[in-house]
Amino acid sequence: MYVCICKKVTDSQIRRAVAEGGVYNMRTLRREVGGCDQCGKCAAEAKRILRSTLEESASFENCATASS
């Protein structure tokens, strides 16, 4: 799904950027993926996707660490 129509950024691109590392806040998201800097209408949804992906990633890491 397109999150930022102005820069053609999808939710998958955001999730992939978090999974590959380096993207941990909106500033790094804008730098690495683009978007959220033109009209700004997408910023809230991009932030929601970013947060949920970071939380999922942290939960997965905690589970992996606990099972080791």
Secondary structure as the mmCIF struct_conf table of DSSP 4:
data_model
#
loop_
_struct_conf.conf_type_id
_struct_conf.id
_struct_conf.beg_label_comp_id
_struct_conf.beg_label_asym_id
_struct_conf.beg_label_seq_id
_struct_conf.end_label_comp_id
_struct_conf.end_label_asym_id
_struct_conf.end_label_seq_id
STRN STRN1 TYR A 2 CYS A 4
TURN_TY1_P TURN_TY1_P1 ILE A 5 LYS A 8
STRN STRN2 VAL A 9 THR A 10
HELX_RH_AL_P HELX_RH_AL_P1 ASP A 11 ALA A 19
TURN_TY1_P TURN_TY1_P2 GLU A 20 GLU A 20
BEND BEND1 GLY A 21 GLY A 22
BEND BEND2 ASN A 25 ASN A 25
HELX_RH_AL_P HELX_RH_AL_P2 MET A 26 GLU A 32
TURN_TY1_P TURN_TY1_P3 VAL A 33 VAL A 33
BEND BEND3 CYS A 36 CYS A 39
TURN_TY1_P TURN_TY1_P4 LYS A 41 CYS A 42
HELX_RH_AL_P HELX_RH_AL_P3 ALA A 43 SER A 67
#
